[in-house]
Amino acid sequence: MATIRVQEADFDVGAEFAALTAGRSDVGGIGCFVGTVRDHAGGRRITAMTLEHYPAMTSPALARIAAEAERRWALLGCTVIHRVGRLLPGENIVLVLAAAPHRQAALDATGFLIDFLKTRAPFWKKETFAETGEEAWVEAREGDDAAAARW
Amino acid sequence: MQTPDTRTLKILYFAWLRERTRVAEEEVSVPASVASVGALVDWLSERSPGHQAAFANRRTVRCAVNQDFADPATPIASGDEVAFFPPVTGG
């Protein structure tokens, strides 16, 4: 059963690792991805990133992606936590953990989860630029679709 | 108000579509002839200059009907929640 959360608050990676493996010893490996806010975009400094989402759709979309990963790689568990609201450079945005009996399944499922999340979950990022205070929505990258299509 | 020849829909806008239409959410009654997402976009575009600007470049607009990704051919029914937004950029 996947753990799915969308929240403004930060997450504690160590605590999420512990929660994922609590009371079990059949896990052979855990894949982990943490996405964080960069302080620059396109050669310009940014002071903040604001994340918006579609609440009624976000959790079901994440649950579907997680269920697909659990099925394809026979995961023993997975965790997806995505933050929303105003975030500062260096802050965490997203956490993906995938627990499996063997490393390849854990690593592949982690890659699948973040690639699919980036193209299938209804989140939008807006960057605030340092020099002018101007804000701009981040444009989707074709590379993200290509990454998701690998799976 | 719903009569047999209209459909009532809840429309949501996110990110720059919301900024251009200047509404996050609106309820609309569309004629029965507006039976697909594509026809709905044509109809909504006429609501205001902001709506027209939001839908000006349709290649950059994505849609969900009742929280599932949809495309211009997806049918719409009375009571549906139809959301419009840019390509997603989370993660």
gemmi code that builds the backbone of each chain (N, CA, C; Angstrom):
import gemmi

chains = {
    "A": [
        ("MET", (0.853, -1.198, 0.000), (0.000, 0.000, 0.000), (0.886, 1.245, 0.000)),
        ("ALA", (0.675, 2.069, -0.998), (1.534, 3.245, -1.139), (1.141, 4.337, -0.135)),
        ("THR", (2.133, 5.103, 0.276), (1.881, 6.311, 1.068), (1.938, 7.493, 0.118)),
        ("ILE", (0.852, 8.247, 0.019), (0.764, 9.378, -0.898), (0.393, 10.611, -0.081)),
        ("ARG", (1.186, 11.673, -0.187), (0.800, 12.905, 0.527), (1.122, 14.132, -0.322)),
        ("VAL", (0.234, 15.104, -0.258), (0.473, 16.412, -0.873), (0.348, 17.409, 0.271)),
        ("GLN", (1.395, 18.184, 0.502), (1.404, 19.021, 1.711), (2.270, 20.252, 1.513)),
        ("GLU", (1.991, 21.285, 2.323), (2.837, 22.489, 2.290), (4.100, 22.269, 3.102)),
        ("ALA", (3.988, 21.485, 4.168), (5.110, 21.298, 5.088), (6.232, 20.490, 4.443)),
        ("ASP", (7.446, 20.658, 4.965), (8.593, 19.862, 4.527), (8.393, 18.409, 4.990)),
        ("PHE", (9.222, 17.514, 4.434), (9.199, 16.121, 4.875), (10.572, 15.747, 5.404)),
        ("ASP", (10.599, 14.687, 6.230), (11.840, 14.200, 6.833), (12.166, 12.873, 6.153)),
        ("VAL", (13.221, 12.876, 5.318), (13.536, 11.685, 4.517), (13.807, 10.483, 5.422)),
        ("GLY", (14.548, 10.702, 6.501), (14.875, 9.596, 7.407), (13.626, 8.992, 8.037)),
        ("ALA", (12.712, 9.857, 8.445), (11.476, 9.374, 9.071), (10.641, 8.590, 8.055)),
        ("GLU", (10.659, 9.024, 6.787), (9.877, 8.318, 5.768), (10.503, 6.956, 5.447)),
        ("PHE", (11.851, 6.896, 5.437), (12.531, 5.594, 5.283), (12.098, 4.648, 6.395)),
        ("ALA", (12.127, 5.175, 7.620), (11.797, 4.338, 8.788), (10.358, 3.853, 8.692)),
        ("ALA", (9.456, 4.739, 8.284), (8.035, 4.368, 8.213), (7.811, 3.297, 7.148)),
        ("LEU", (8.574, 3.405, 6.049), (8.385, 2.466, 4.931), (8.811, 1.050, 5.309)),
        ("THR", (9.826, 0.954, 6.165), (10.378, -0.375, 6.479), (10.012, -0.865, 7.875)),
        ("ALA", (9.224, -0.073, 8.599), (8.901, -0.430, 9.991), (8.275, -1.821, 10.074)),
        ("GLY", (8.828, -2.659, 10.951), (8.237, -3.965, 11.233), (8.401, -5.001, 10.144)),
        ("ARG", (9.318, -4.752, 9.165), (9.506, -5.782, 8.139), (10.985, -5.979, 7.830)),
        ("SER", (11.332, -7.186, 7.409), (12.733, -7.470, 7.112), (12.864, -8.152, 5.754)),
        ("ASP", (11.826, -8.055, 4.933), (11.876, -8.676, 3.600), (12.373, -7.703, 2.530)),
        ("VAL", (12.699, -6.452, 2.910), (13.143, -5.444, 1.939), (14.631, -5.624, 1.664)),
        ("GLY", (15.000, -5.680, 0.377), (16.409, -5.813, 0.023), (17.023, -4.507, -0.438)),
        ("GLY", (16.176, -3.547, -0.818), (16.707, -2.261, -1.269), (15.601, -1.225, -1.358)),
        ("ILE", (16.008, 0.023, -1.133), (15.047, 1.134, -1.247), (15.645, 2.171, -2.192)),
        ("GLY", (14.929, 2.467, -3.258), (15.327, 3.552, -4.147), (14.773, 4.846, -3.605)),
        ("CYS", (15.569, 5.933, -3.762), (15.150, 7.221, -3.199), (15.438, 8.338, -4.188)),
        ("PHE", (14.458, 9.193, -4.418), (14.692, 10.414, -5.192), (14.119, 11.578, -4.400)),
        ("VAL", (14.943, 12.649, -4.264), (14.462, 13.887, -3.638), (14.671, 15.012, -4.639)),
        ("GLY", (13.611, 15.684, -5.013), (13.710, 16.855, -5.886), (13.757, 18.108, -5.032)),
        ("THR", (14.664, 19.038, -5.383), (14.814, 20.258, -4.582), (14.764, 21.490, -5.482)),
        ("VAL", (14.555, 22.643, -4.883), (14.436, 23.902, -5.638), (15.834, 24.417, -5.979)),
        ("ARG", (16.116, 24.576, -7.280), (17.376, 25.180, -7.748), (17.306, 26.691, -7.563)),
        ("ASP", (18.471, 27.330, -7.421), (18.455, 28.787, -7.255), (18.612, 29.524, -8.580)),
        ("HIS", (18.553, 28.797, -9.696), (18.687, 29.467, -10.990), (17.863, 28.725, -12.037)),
        ("ALA", (17.491, 29.461, -13.080), (16.754, 28.866, -14.192), (17.086, 29.675, -15.431)),
        ("GLY", (17.548, 29.007, -16.471), (17.887, 29.681, -17.717), (18.892, 30.806, -17.522)),
        ("GLY", (19.857, 30.601, -16.622), (20.897, 31.597, -16.395), (20.469, 32.751, -15.498)),
        ("ARG", (19.248, 32.716, -14.972), (18.786, 33.797, -14.086), (18.600, 33.249, -12.679)),
        ("ARG", (18.890, 34.101, -11.699), (18.719, 33.691, -10.309), (17.249, 33.713, -9.936)),
        ("ILE", (16.801, 32.713, -9.202), (15.427, 32.760, -8.724), (15.397, 32.813, -7.202)),
        ("THR", (14.382, 33.492, -6.682), (14.280, 33.662, -5.229), (13.215, 32.760, -4.638)),
        ("ALA", (12.295, 32.258, -5.450), (11.249, 31.375, -4.925), (10.627, 30.575, -6.049)),
        ("MET", (10.021, 29.463, -5.663), (9.243, 28.657, -6.602), (7.900, 28.376, -5.936)),
        ("THR", (6.824, 28.673, -6.668), (5.492, 28.465, -6.105), (4.822, 27.324, -6.846)),
        ("LEU", (4.346, 26.336, -6.097), (3.722, 25.155, -6.692), (2.225, 25.156, -6.469)),
        ("GLU", (1.501, 25.055, -7.574), (0.043, 24.980, -7.533), (-0.371, 23.577, -7.950)),
        ("HIS", (-1.546, 23.116, -7.509), (-2.023, 21.808, -7.971), (-3.541, 21.787, -8.058)),
        ("TYR", (-4.062, 20.685, -8.533), (-5.518, 20.494, -8.715), (-5.926, 19.471, -7.661)),
        ("PRO", (-6.328, 19.946, -6.474), (-6.467, 19.051, -5.322), (-7.323, 17.807, -5.585)),
        ("ALA", (-8.457, 17.963, -6.273), (-9.343, 16.811, -6.458), (-8.720, 15.738, -7.347)),
        ("MET", (-7.742, 16.137, -8.153), (-7.146, 15.193, -9.103), (-5.776, 14.679, -8.652)),
        ("THR", (-5.069, 15.477, -7.833), (-3.671, 15.159, -7.532), (-3.484, 13.814, -6.831)),
        ("SER", (-4.195, 13.617, -5.730), (-3.984, 12.374, -4.981), (-4.401, 11.146, -5.778)),
        ("PRO", (-5.579, 11.169, -6.462), (-5.905, 10.005, -7.306), (-4.861, 9.762, -8.396)),
        ("ALA", (-4.328, 10.827, -9.002), (-3.324, 10.654, -10.062), (-2.063, 10.015, -9.490)),
        ("LEU", (-1.625, 10.501, -8.321), (-0.421, 9.928, -7.690), (-0.673, 8.479, -7.279)),
        ("ALA", (-1.879, 8.202, -6.776), (-2.195, 6.831, -6.341), (-2.177, 5.875, -7.536)),
        ("ARG", (-2.668, 6.347, -8.690), (-2.662, 5.492, -9.892), (-1.235, 5.186, -10.329)),
        ("ILE", (-0.376, 6.213, -10.312), (1.021, 6.032, -10.719), (1.719, 5.063, -9.754)),
        ("ALA", (1.456, 5.236, -8.459), (2.080, 4.364, -7.454), (1.587, 2.926, -7.610)),
        ("ALA", (0.286, 2.757, -7.869), (-0.262, 1.407, -8.019), (0.364, 0.712, -9.230)),
        ("GLU", (0.588, 1.474, -10.293), (1.224, 0.923, -11.493), (2.661, 0.478, -11.182)),
        ("ALA", (3.401, 1.291, -10.423), (4.779, 0.930, -10.048), (4.779, -0.313, -9.158)),
        ("GLU", (3.849, -0.361, -8.218), (3.799, -1.512, -7.294), (3.521, -2.804, -8.061)),
        ("ARG", (2.668, -2.674, -9.083), (2.309, -3.856, -9.868), (3.482, -4.289, -10.760)),
        ("ARG", (4.085, -3.311, -11.469), (5.111, -3.669, -12.455), (6.387, -4.202, -11.816)),
        ("TRP", (6.730, -3.669, -10.638), (7.993, -4.101, -10.009), (7.764, -4.897, -8.737)),
        ("ALA", (6.531, -5.324, -8.497), (6.197, -6.096, -7.287), (6.822, -5.465, -6.039)),
        ("LEU", (6.584, -4.164, -5.885), (7.177, -3.439, -4.758), (6.615, -3.929, -3.435)),
        ("LEU", (7.429, -3.775, -2.396), (6.976, -4.086, -1.048), (6.367, -2.843, -0.395)),
        ("GLY", (6.574, -1.719, -1.033), (5.974, -0.478, -0.534), (6.552, 0.697, -1.292)),
        ("CYS", (5.846, 1.821, -1.321), (6.429, 3.034, -1.884), (5.791, 4.260, -1.252)),
        ("THR", (6.527, 5.364, -1.347), (6.109, 6.624, -0.732), (6.282, 7.736, -1.760)),
        ("VAL", (5.255, 8.543, -1.938), (5.360, 9.726, -2.795), (4.815, 10.904, -1.995)),
        ("ILE", (5.676, 11.886, -1.743), (5.242, 13.096, -1.027), (5.604, 14.291, -1.901)),
        ("HIS", (4.638, 15.148, -2.198), (4.881, 16.324, -3.037), (4.437, 17.563, -2.277)),
        ("ARG", (5.315, 18.553, -2.237), (4.960, 19.796, -1.549), (4.289, 20.773, -2.510)),
        ("VAL", (3.468, 21.662, -1.961), (2.840, 22.744, -2.729), (3.003, 24.042, -1.946)),
        ("GLY", (2.743, 25.156, -2.615), (2.894, 26.465, -1.977), (4.208, 27.099, -2.370)),
        ("ARG", (4.645, 28.089, -1.581), (5.845, 28.850, -1.920), (7.077, 28.212, -1.280)),
        ("LEU", (8.041, 27.831, -2.119), (9.258, 27.167, -1.641), (10.475, 28.003, -2.008)),
        ("LEU", (11.514, 27.909, -1.189), (12.731, 28.695, -1.413), (13.839, 27.800, -1.961)),
        ("PRO", (14.833, 28.396, -2.655), (15.947, 27.604, -3.174), (16.564, 26.728, -2.075)),
        ("GLY", (16.846, 25.485, -2.442), (17.419, 24.549, -1.481), (16.373, 23.719, -0.767)),
        ("GLU", (15.128, 24.158, -0.793), (14.087, 23.391, -0.097), (13.687, 22.155, -0.892)),
        ("ASN", (13.158, 21.166, -0.171), (12.647, 19.959, -0.807), (11.341, 20.241, -1.544)),
        ("ILE", (11.175, 19.577, -2.703), (9.896, 19.644, -3.426), (9.177, 18.303, -3.345)),
        ("VAL", (9.913, 17.238, -3.674), (9.244, 15.946, -3.839), (10.129, 14.815, -3.311)),
        ("LEU", (9.490, 13.806, -2.754), (10.184, 12.604, -2.285), (9.537, 11.377, -2.914)),
        ("VAL", (10.371, 10.508, -3.468), (9.907, 9.207, -3.961), (10.774, 8.126, -3.321)),
        ("LEU", (10.132, 7.157, -2.685), (10.829, 5.985, -2.147), (10.158, 4.740, -2.706)),
        ("ALA", (10.970, 3.759, -3.103), (10.408, 2.495, -3.585), (11.183, 1.354, -2.948)),
        ("ALA", (10.481, 0.487, -2.236), (11.104, -0.641, -1.539), (10.797, -1.938, -2.275)),
        ("ALA", (11.857, -2.742, -2.492), (11.701, -3.992, -3.244), (12.639, -5.041, -2.655)),
        ("PRO", (12.462, -6.302, -3.034), (13.389, -7.338, -2.542), (14.795, -7.165, -3.122)),
        ("HIS", (14.903, -6.584, -4.346), (16.203, -6.466, -5.008), (16.407, -5.055, -5.562)),
        ("ARG", (17.697, -4.677, -5.756), (18.002, -3.293, -6.070), (17.453, -2.821, -7.407)),
        ("GLN", (17.494, -3.690, -8.437), (17.103, -3.203, -9.760), (15.640, -2.767, -9.781)),
        ("ALA", (14.795, -3.545, -9.122), (13.376, -3.181, -9.063), (13.201, -1.869, -8.294)),
        ("ALA", (13.941, -1.706, -7.210), (13.820, -0.489, -6.397), (14.253, 0.740, -7.196)),
        ("LEU", (15.388, 0.601, -7.920), (15.902, 1.735, -8.686), (15.002, 2.050, -9.880)),
        ("ASP", (14.594, 1.016, -10.599), (13.745, 1.252, -11.773), (12.397, 1.853, -11.371)),
        ("ALA", (11.801, 1.315, -10.312), (10.501, 1.836, -9.880), (10.626, 3.295, -9.447)),
        ("THR", (11.741, 3.662, -8.815), (11.944, 5.051, -8.404), (12.008, 5.960, -9.626)),
        ("GLY", (12.745, 5.530, -10.663), (12.827, 6.315, -11.897), (11.478, 6.444, -12.573)),
        ("PHE", (10.757, 5.350, -12.640), (9.417, 5.366, -13.230), (8.507, 6.338, -12.481)),
        ("LEU", (8.524, 6.252, -11.152), (7.622, 7.086, -10.346), (7.885, 8.567, -10.572)),
        ("ILE", (9.140, 8.989, -10.568), (9.399, 10.426, -10.727), (9.148, 10.857, -12.174)),
        ("ASP", (9.489, 10.003, -13.137), (9.238, 10.371, -14.545), (7.749, 10.478, -14.832)),
        ("PHE", (6.962, 9.560, -14.298), (5.519, 9.612, -14.544), (4.873, 10.759, -13.789)),
        ("LEU", (5.339, 10.971, -12.560), (4.800, 12.086, -11.778), (4.996, 13.412, -12.529)),
        ("LYS", (6.161, 13.573, -13.152), (6.463, 14.832, -13.833), (5.584, 15.073, -15.052)),
        ("THR", (5.014, 14.008, -15.616), (4.213, 14.186, -16.832), (2.731, 13.888, -16.633)),
        ("ARG", (2.351, 13.272, -15.490), (0.949, 12.842, -15.315), (0.257, 13.410, -14.089)),
        ("ALA", (0.983, 14.073, -13.204), (0.337, 14.578, -11.984), (0.135, 16.091, -12.123)),
        ("PRO", (-1.058, 16.598, -11.770), (-1.396, 18.001, -12.039), (-0.783, 18.998, -11.056)),
        ("PHE", (0.515, 19.238, -11.257), (1.234, 20.282, -10.513), (1.783, 21.284, -11.521)),
        ("TRP", (1.870, 22.556, -11.104), (2.466, 23.596, -11.960), (3.377, 24.455, -11.110)),
        ("LYS", (4.553, 24.776, -11.686), (5.559, 25.564, -10.973), (5.649, 26.964, -11.552)),
        ("LYS", (5.770, 27.919, -10.667), (6.005, 29.301, -11.092), (7.281, 29.784, -10.406)),
        ("GLU", (8.179, 30.385, -11.189), (9.437, 30.868, -10.619), (9.393, 32.380, -10.432)),
        ("THR", (10.022, 32.837, -9.351), (10.161, 34.276, -9.111), (11.625, 34.641, -9.315)),
        ("PHE", (11.885, 35.576, -10.234), (13.267, 35.926, -10.573), (13.804, 37.008, -9.655)),
        ("ALA", (15.089, 36.872, -9.315), (15.712, 37.740, -8.315), (15.823, 39.186, -8.788)),
        ("GLU", (16.308, 39.395, -10.013), (16.646, 40.749, -10.449), (15.435, 41.667, -10.528)),
        ("THR", (14.338, 41.120, -11.086), (13.186, 41.977, -11.370), (11.985, 41.688, -10.473)),
        ("GLY", (12.005, 40.568, -9.769), (10.842, 40.162, -8.992), (9.736, 39.605, -9.875)),
        ("GLU", (10.002, 39.539, -11.174), (9.038, 39.035, -12.159), (8.783, 37.535, -11.921)),
        ("GLU", (7.567, 37.115, -12.259), (7.217, 35.702, -12.092), (6.896, 35.084, -13.439)),
        ("ALA", (7.237, 33.809, -13.597), (6.926, 33.128, -14.862), (6.621, 31.667, -14.594)),
        ("TRP", (5.602, 31.138, -15.271), (5.280, 29.714, -15.165), (6.359, 28.910, -15.873)),
        ("VAL", (6.760, 27.836, -15.252), (7.747, 26.943, -15.857), (7.074, 26.199, -17.011)),
        ("GLU", (7.763, 26.125, -18.146), (7.204, 25.396, -19.284), (7.590, 23.924, -19.214)),
        ("ALA", (6.669, 23.077, -19.652), (6.956, 21.640, -19.689), (8.084, 21.395, -20.686)),
        ("ARG", (8.910, 20.383, -20.383), (10.042, 20.059, -21.256), (9.736, 18.795, -22.041)),
        ("GLU", (10.090, 18.832, -23.309), (9.868, 17.633, -24.123), (10.667, 16.456, -23.573)),
        ("GLY", (11.816, 16.766, -22.977), (12.648, 15.710, -22.400), (11.914, 14.927, -21.323)),
        ("ASP", (10.982, 15.600, -20.632), (10.219, 14.910, -19.591), (9.296, 13.864, -20.197)),
        ("ASP", (8.671, 14.204, -21.324), (7.802, 13.216, -22.009), (8.647, 12.043, -22.484)),
        ("ALA", (9.826, 12.359, -23.017), (10.702, 11.291, -23.512), (11.118, 10.378, -22.358)),
        ("ALA", (11.395, 10.986, -21.192), (11.803, 10.193, -20.032), (10.676, 9.261, -19.602)),
        ("ALA", (9.447, 9.774, -19.606), (8.302, 8.938, -19.202), (8.053, 7.836, -20.224)),
        ("ALA", (8.313, 8.143, -21.502), (8.027, 7.168, -22.563), (8.972, 5.969, -22.502)),
        ("ARG", (10.158, 6.165, -21.851), (11.104, 5.039, -21.714), (10.469, 3.847, -21.031)),
        ("TRP", (9.539, 4.128, -20.102), (8.953, 3.058, -19.292), (7.799, 2.406, -19.993)),
    ],
    "B": [
        ("MET", (-29.397, 27.111, -14.331), (-30.700, 26.546, -14.713), (-30.481, 25.518, -15.806)),
        ("GLN", (-31.126, 24.395, -15.646), (-30.955, 23.349, -16.642), (-32.274, 23.029, -17.313)),
        ("THR", (-32.282, 23.117, -18.622), (-33.429, 22.683, -19.405), (-32.940, 21.494, -20.209)),
        ("PRO", (-33.838, 20.728, -20.834), (-33.394, 19.525, -21.540), (-32.358, 19.811, -22.619)),
        ("ASP", (-32.338, 21.038, -23.151), (-31.399, 21.282, -24.242), (-30.159, 22.047, -23.789)),
        ("THR", (-29.856, 22.029, -22.515), (-28.583, 22.606, -22.059), (-27.891, 21.624, -21.121)),
        ("ARG", (-26.554, 21.833, -20.979), (-25.782, 21.044, -20.000), (-25.158, 22.018, -19.024)),
        ("THR", (-25.204, 21.672, -17.743), (-24.547, 22.497, -16.741), (-23.204, 21.848, -16.388)),
        ("LEU", (-22.152, 22.651, -16.445), (-20.801, 22.138, -16.211), (-20.079, 23.010, -15.198)),
        ("LYS", (-19.198, 22.391, -14.438), (-18.302, 23.149, -13.557), (-16.946, 23.219, -14.260)),
        ("ILE", (-16.486, 24.440, -14.487), (-15.222, 24.618, -15.204), (-14.170, 25.144, -14.228)),
        ("LEU", (-12.981, 24.537, -14.254), (-11.864, 24.982, -13.411), (-10.697, 25.397, -14.302)),
        ("TYR", (-9.966, 26.420, -13.854), (-8.777, 26.872, -14.594), (-7.593, 26.898, -13.636)),
        ("PHE", (-6.445, 26.461, -14.115), (-5.245, 26.461, -13.284), (-4.094, 27.201, -13.967)),
        ("ALA", (-3.162, 27.643, -13.120), (-1.917, 28.290, -13.563), (-2.238, 29.454, -14.500)),
        ("TRP", (-1.544, 29.551, -15.658), (-1.757, 30.768, -16.455), (-3.122, 30.812, -17.126)),
        ("LEU", (-3.825, 29.685, -17.212), (-5.199, 29.772, -17.737), (-6.096, 30.532, -16.755)),
        ("ARG", (-5.888, 30.302, -15.456), (-6.649, 31.047, -14.453), (-6.303, 32.530, -14.501)),
        ("GLU", (-4.998, 32.825, -14.671), (-4.602, 34.234, -14.701), (-5.197, 34.956, -15.912)),
        ("ARG", (-5.300, 34.251, -17.036), (-5.842, 34.904, -18.242), (-7.363, 35.030, -18.192)),
        ("THR", (-8.060, 33.973, -17.746), (-9.532, 34.062, -17.689), (-9.979, 34.925, -16.513)),
        ("ARG", (-9.092, 35.074, -15.525), (-9.389, 35.794, -14.279), (-10.456, 35.118, -13.437)),
        ("VAL", (-10.679, 33.833, -13.661), (-11.548, 33.059, -12.772), (-10.892, 31.701, -12.496)),
        ("ALA", (-11.046, 31.234, -11.242), (-10.523, 29.913, -10.899), (-11.566, 28.847, -11.197)),
        ("GLU", (-12.827, 29.238, -11.091), (-13.912, 28.270, -11.184), (-15.172, 28.983, -11.631)),
        ("GLU", (-15.933, 28.379, -12.520), (-17.221, 28.959, -12.916), (-18.165, 27.845, -13.324)),
        ("GLU", (-19.472, 28.107, -13.127), (-20.474, 27.155, -13.576), (-21.081, 27.720, -14.847)),
        ("VAL", (-21.198, 26.889, -15.878), (-21.742, 27.369, -17.149), (-22.847, 26.418, -17.618)),
        ("SER", (-23.802, 26.989, -18.351), (-24.827, 26.188, -19.028), (-24.578, 26.301, -20.512)),
        ("VAL", (-24.262, 25.201, -21.117), (-23.923, 25.236, -22.549), (-25.042, 24.558, -23.345)),
        ("PRO", (-25.225, 24.958, -24.607), (-26.228, 24.305, -25.446), (-25.887, 22.834, -25.650)),
        ("ALA", (-26.893, 22.032, -25.915), (-26.676, 20.591, -26.090), (-25.715, 20.296, -27.234)),
        ("SER", (-25.607, 21.229, -28.165), (-24.698, 21.013, -29.295), (-23.226, 21.010, -28.844)),
        ("VAL", (-22.963, 21.563, -27.656), (-21.594, 21.549, -27.123), (-21.414, 20.216, -26.386)),
        ("ALA", (-20.954, 19.212, -27.125), (-20.985, 17.841, -26.617), (-19.603, 17.241, -26.392)),
        ("SER", (-18.530, 17.991, -26.712), (-17.172, 17.470, -26.534), (-16.293, 18.575, -25.940)),
        ("VAL", (-15.128, 18.156, -25.459), (-14.174, 19.126, -24.905), (-13.807, 20.175, -25.957)),
        ("GLY", (-13.580, 19.736, -27.185), (-13.196, 20.678, -28.247), (-14.272, 21.728, -28.487)),
        ("ALA", (-15.539, 21.291, -28.537), (-16.649, 22.229, -28.745), (-16.786, 23.166, -27.548)),
        ("LEU", (-16.506, 22.622, -26.349), (-16.575, 23.450, -25.136), (-15.523, 24.558, -25.178)),
        ("VAL", (-14.327, 24.230, -25.646), (-13.270, 25.239, -25.734), (-13.702, 26.352, -26.697)),
        ("ASP", (-14.295, 25.976, -27.832), (-14.806, 26.994, -28.768), (-15.816, 27.898, -28.064)),
        ("TRP", (-16.720, 27.273, -27.314), (-17.796, 28.023, -26.651), (-17.216, 28.933, -25.552)),
        ("LEU", (-16.313, 28.395, -24.741), (-15.734, 29.187, -23.639), (-14.906, 30.356, -24.162)),
        ("SER", (-14.250, 30.156, -25.317), (-13.385, 31.209, -25.878), (-14.151, 32.490, -26.127)),
        ("GLU", (-15.471, 32.369, -26.330), (-16.294, 33.547, -26.633), (-16.750, 34.289, -25.380)),
        ("ARG", (-16.442, 33.755, -24.204), (-16.992, 34.362, -22.978), (-16.392, 35.717, -22.644)),
        ("SER", (-15.105, 35.895, -22.911), (-14.449, 37.173, -22.581), (-13.132, 37.229, -23.338)),
        ("PRO", (-12.566, 38.435, -23.466), (-11.236, 38.518, -24.084), (-10.209, 37.684, -23.325)),
        ("GLY", (-10.376, 37.601, -22.008), (-9.462, 36.793, -21.195), (-9.549, 35.309, -21.542)),
        ("HIS", (-10.789, 34.832, -21.715), (-10.977, 33.426, -22.111), (-10.354, 33.185, -23.482)),
        ("GLN", (-10.552, 34.157, -24.369), (-9.995, 34.013, -25.709), (-8.467, 33.917, -25.636)),
        ("ALA", (-7.874, 34.752, -24.787), (-6.416, 34.726, -24.632), (-5.968, 33.390, -24.031)),
        ("ALA", (-6.746, 32.884, -23.077), (-6.367, 31.627, -22.420), (-6.332, 30.468, -23.418)),
        ("PHE", (-7.285, 30.480, -24.362), (-7.392, 29.355, -25.297), (-6.777, 29.667, -26.665)),
        ("ALA", (-6.029, 30.779, -26.751), (-5.508, 31.213, -28.060), (-4.606, 30.152, -28.681)),
        ("ASN", (-3.739, 29.552, -27.868), (-2.830, 28.534, -28.399), (-3.208, 27.191, -27.797)),
        ("ARG", (-4.073, 26.474, -28.485), (-4.661, 25.261, -27.884), (-3.663, 24.134, -27.721)),
        ("ARG", (-2.571, 24.183, -28.457), (-1.566, 23.129, -28.306), (-0.967, 23.142, -26.905)),
        ("THR", (-1.052, 24.280, -26.221), (-0.450, 24.383, -24.888), (-1.488, 24.212, -23.774)),
        ("VAL", (-2.724, 23.834, -24.145), (-3.778, 23.654, -23.147), (-4.079, 22.165, -22.970)),
        ("ARG", (-4.090, 21.721, -21.701), (-4.468, 20.349, -21.386), (-5.799, 20.373, -20.643)),
        ("CYS", (-6.465, 19.214, -20.598), (-7.808, 19.159, -20.029), (-7.996, 17.882, -19.221)),
        ("ALA", (-8.864, 17.974, -18.204), (-9.312, 16.776, -17.489), (-10.820, 16.867, -17.333)),
        ("VAL", (-11.510, 15.742, -17.557), (-12.949, 15.667, -17.315), (-13.152, 14.744, -16.115)),
        ("ASN", (-13.787, 15.268, -15.091), (-13.980, 14.519, -13.835), (-12.661, 13.931, -13.341)),
        ("GLN", (-11.623, 14.765, -13.352), (-10.284, 14.448, -12.802), (-9.520, 13.383, -13.576)),
        ("ASP", (-9.944, 13.103, -14.808), (-9.176, 12.205, -15.677), (-8.723, 12.976, -16.906)),
        ("PHE", (-7.487, 12.760, -17.334), (-6.999, 13.462, -18.523), (-7.933, 13.194, -19.701)),
        ("ALA", (-8.190, 14.243, -20.467), (-9.116, 14.150, -21.586), (-8.478, 14.807, -22.803)),
        ("ASP", (-9.133, 14.657, -23.971), (-8.642, 15.334, -25.174), (-9.833, 15.981, -25.879)),
        ("PRO", (-9.609, 16.694, -26.992), (-10.709, 17.449, -27.608), (-11.912, 16.577, -27.978)),
        ("ALA", (-11.695, 15.292, -28.228), (-12.802, 14.417, -28.640), (-13.592, 13.859, -27.452)),
        ("THR", (-13.089, 14.041, -26.238), (-13.773, 13.476, -25.058), (-15.178, 14.067, -24.916)),
        ("PRO", (-16.203, 13.223, -24.774), (-17.564, 13.745, -24.611), (-17.768, 14.371, -23.229)),
        ("ILE", (-18.683, 15.318, -23.148), (-19.007, 15.928, -21.857), (-20.499, 15.763, -21.586)),
        ("ALA", (-20.827, 15.604, -20.303), (-22.223, 15.416, -19.901), (-22.554, 16.390, -18.786)),
        ("SER", (-23.837, 16.637, -18.619), (-24.260, 17.558, -17.573), (-23.726, 17.088, -16.224)),
        ("GLY", (-23.250, 18.052, -15.424), (-22.715, 17.727, -14.107), (-21.224, 17.451, -14.107)),
        ("ASP", (-20.619, 17.383, -15.277), (-19.173, 17.113, -15.334), (-18.358, 18.273, -14.765)),
        ("GLU", (-17.200, 17.918, -14.199), (-16.200, 18.918, -13.807), (-15.115, 18.891, -14.879)),
        ("VAL", (-14.934, 20.019, -15.556), (-13.966, 20.085, -16.653), (-12.881, 21.087, -16.269)),
        ("ALA", (-11.642, 20.619, -16.222), (-10.530, 21.485, -15.811), (-9.601, 21.739, -16.993)),
        ("PHE", (-9.129, 22.984, -17.104), (-8.167, 23.354, -18.151), (-6.886, 23.856, -17.488)),
        ("PHE", (-5.754, 23.439, -18.039), (-4.472, 23.787, -17.424), (-3.343, 23.607, -18.435)),
        ("PRO", (-2.170, 24.183, -18.149), (-1.012, 23.978, -19.026), (-0.457, 22.567, -18.836)),
        ("PRO", (0.436, 22.127, -19.722), (1.140, 20.862, -19.482), (1.748, 20.881, -18.068)),
        ("VAL", (1.694, 19.743, -17.386), (2.092, 19.731, -15.972), (3.613, 19.860, -15.823)),
        ("THR", (4.029, 20.441, -14.692), (5.465, 20.695, -14.464), (5.870, 20.390, -13.030)),
        ("GLY", (5.268, 19.355, -12.427), (5.646, 19.021, -11.052), (6.948, 18.243, -10.982)),
        ("GLY", (7.208, 17.712, -9.802), (8.392, 16.876, -9.593), (9.631, 17.666, -9.265)),
    ],
}
model = gemmi.Model(1)
for chain_id, residues in chains.items():
    chain = gemmi.Chain(chain_id)
    for i, (resn, *xyz) in enumerate(residues, 1):
        res = gemmi.Residue()
        res.name, res.seqid = resn, gemmi.SeqId(i, " ")
        for name, pos in zip(("N", "CA", "C"), xyz):
            atom = gemmi.Atom()
            atom.name, atom.element = name, gemmi.Element(name[0])
            atom.pos, atom.b_iso = gemmi.Position(*pos), 0.0
            res.add_atom(atom)
        chain.add_residue(res)
    model.add_chain(chain)
structure = gemmi.Structure()
structure.add_model(model)
structure.setup_entities()
